[in-house]
Amino acid sequence: MPINRELIIPLGDLVNHEGNMYELTNAAIHRAEQISVAGSDDLDKNRGKIVSTALEEIISKKVEYEYQK
């Protein structure tokens, strides 16, 4: 059976992200938790991968976050 090597995590977008990676990581963790509870319309597109969906939503600014100290 051939291996599907299609990238699910948006690596190019991660590399080009100009924001704070610590904030992005925390936002992705919290968004992934939200998706695991409530779901997301983008889950099917990402083959059910919650973290990939969370990262894509945040990087594309479909979901915005605010870092609170």
C-alpha positions as CSV (number, residue, x, y, z in Angstrom):
1,M,0.0,0.0,0.0
2,P,1.5,3.4,-1.0
3,I,2.1,5.9,1.8
4,N,0.3,9.2,1.5
5,R,3.0,11.8,2.2
6,E,0.6,14.8,1.9
7,L,1.5,17.3,4.7
8,I,-1.2,17.9,7.2
9,I,0.5,20.4,9.4
10,P,1.0,23.6,7.5
11,L,4.9,23.5,7.8
12,G,5.5,26.3,5.3
13,D,3.1,28.6,7.2
14,L,4.8,27.7,10.5
15,V,8.2,28.5,9.2
16,N,7.0,31.8,7.8
17,H,5.0,32.8,10.9
18,E,6.3,36.1,12.1
19,G,4.7,36.1,15.5
20,N,5.9,34.7,18.8
21,M,6.2,30.9,18.6
22,Y,5.5,30.5,22.3
23,E,2.2,32.3,21.9
24,L,1.4,30.3,18.8
25,T,2.1,27.0,20.6
26,N,-0.1,28.0,23.6
27,A,-2.9,29.1,21.3
28,A,-2.7,25.9,19.4
29,I,-2.8,23.8,22.6
30,H,-5.9,25.7,23.8
31,R,-7.6,25.6,20.3
32,A,-6.9,21.9,20.0
33,E,-8.6,21.4,23.4
34,Q,-11.6,23.4,22.2
35,I,-11.8,21.4,18.9
36,S,-11.6,18.1,20.8
37,V,-14.7,19.1,22.8
38,A,-16.7,21.1,20.3
39,G,-15.4,20.0,16.9
40,S,-14.6,22.1,13.9
41,D,-15.8,22.3,10.3
42,D,-12.2,22.0,9.1
43,L,-11.6,18.6,10.7
44,D,-12.7,16.6,7.6
45,K,-10.3,18.7,5.4
46,N,-7.4,17.7,7.8
47,R,-8.5,14.1,8.0
48,G,-9.5,14.4,11.7
49,K,-6.1,15.8,12.8
50,I,-7.0,18.1,15.7
51,V,-3.6,19.8,16.2
52,S,-3.2,20.4,12.4
53,T,-6.7,21.9,12.3
54,A,-5.9,24.1,15.3
55,L,-2.6,25.4,13.8
56,E,-4.2,26.0,10.4
57,E,-7.1,28.0,11.9
58,I,-4.7,30.1,14.0
59,I,-2.1,30.8,11.3
60,S,-4.8,31.6,8.7
61,K,-6.4,33.9,11.3
62,K,-9.8,32.1,11.0
63,V,-9.5,31.9,14.8
64,E,-7.7,34.7,16.7
65,Y,-6.1,34.5,20.1
66,E,-4.9,37.0,22.7
67,Y,-2.0,36.2,25.0
68,Q,-2.9,37.1,28.6
69,K,0.0,37.4,31.1
